Amino acid sequence: MATKTKKTVKKVAKKAVKSVKLVKTAPRRTKAAVVKSFQIAKDKTPFMTYQVSQQTIYWAILFIYIMILSLWILNIQLDTLRIIDKINAL
């Protein structure tokens, strides 16, 4: 019988574990919120109230401009139809 040979196993040297000290901090204390007295809320304006503002004037001017342009275009269309009618009548 053959003799068995033992294999050599290398042992790893253990490293020393360094102990880390935990520094405990005191819990932060927050200041208590200052309580203010209740204030009366302003009344909400009803939905259907009318108040003239800068935006109202802007929309009014825009509306007038669009109406004038549409009437001008309508006038041009009527003029062209009259001219076409005269040509067809000949």
C-alpha positions as CSV (number, residue, x, y, z in Angstrom):
1,M,0.0,0.0,0.0
2,A,1.0,3.4,-0.8
3,T,1.6,5.8,2.0
4,K,-0.5,8.8,2.2
5,T,1.2,12.1,2.4
6,K,-0.3,14.9,4.3
7,K,-0.7,18.2,2.5
8,T,0.5,21.2,4.3
9,V,-2.1,23.9,5.0
10,K,-1.0,27.4,5.5
11,K,-2.6,29.1,8.4
12,V,-3.7,32.7,7.9
13,A,-2.6,34.9,10.7
14,K,-5.6,36.6,12.4
15,K,-5.6,40.3,12.5
16,A,-6.4,42.0,15.8
17,V,-9.8,43.8,15.7
18,K,-9.5,47.4,16.7
19,S,-12.3,48.4,19.0
20,V,-14.1,51.6,18.0
21,K,-15.6,53.7,20.7
22,L,-19.0,55.1,19.9
23,V,-19.6,58.6,21.0
24,K,-23.1,59.2,22.1
25,T,-24.5,62.5,21.4
26,A,-27.3,64.0,23.4
27,P,-30.6,64.1,21.6
28,R,-31.3,67.4,20.1
29,R,-34.1,69.2,21.7
30,T,-36.2,71.4,19.6
31,K,-37.8,74.5,20.8
32,A,-41.6,74.4,21.3
33,A,-43.5,76.2,18.5
34,V,-44.8,79.5,19.6
35,V,-48.5,79.4,19.6
36,K,-50.1,82.6,18.2
37,S,-53.6,83.6,18.9
38,F,-56.1,82.8,16.2
39,Q,-56.9,85.5,13.7
40,I,-60.2,86.1,12.1
41,A,-60.1,85.0,8.4
42,K,-61.2,87.5,5.7
43,D,-64.5,86.9,4.1
44,K,-64.3,85.3,0.7
45,T,-65.8,87.3,-2.1
46,P,-68.7,85.6,-3.8
47,F,-68.0,84.1,-7.2
48,M,-70.3,86.2,-9.2
49,T,-69.0,89.6,-8.0
50,Y,-67.6,91.9,-10.8
51,Q,-64.4,93.8,-10.2
52,V,-62.7,95.7,-12.9
53,S,-59.0,95.0,-13.0
54,Q,-56.1,95.4,-15.3
55,Q,-56.7,91.9,-16.8
56,T,-60.4,92.9,-17.4
57,I,-59.3,95.9,-19.5
58,Y,-56.8,93.7,-21.4
59,W,-59.5,91.2,-22.4
60,A,-61.9,93.9,-23.3
61,I,-59.4,95.6,-25.7
62,L,-58.5,92.2,-27.2
63,F,-62.2,91.4,-27.7
64,I,-62.8,94.8,-29.5
65,Y,-59.7,94.2,-31.7
66,I,-60.9,90.8,-32.7
67,M,-64.4,92.0,-33.5
68,I,-63.1,94.8,-35.7
69,L,-60.9,92.4,-37.6
70,S,-63.7,90.0,-38.1
71,L,-66.1,92.8,-39.4
72,W,-63.3,94.0,-41.7
73,I,-62.9,90.5,-43.1
74,L,-66.7,90.1,-43.5
75,N,-66.8,93.4,-45.4
76,I,-64.0,92.3,-47.8
77,Q,-65.9,89.0,-48.4
78,L,-69.1,90.8,-49.2
79,D,-67.3,93.2,-51.6
80,T,-65.8,90.2,-53.5
81,L,-69.2,88.5,-53.7
82,R,-70.7,91.7,-55.2
83,I,-67.9,91.9,-57.7
84,I,-68.4,88.2,-58.7
85,D,-72.2,88.8,-59.0
86,K,-71.6,91.8,-61.4
87,I,-69.2,89.7,-63.5
88,N,-71.8,86.8,-63.7
89,A,-74.5,89.2,-64.7
90,L,-72.7,90.4,-67.8
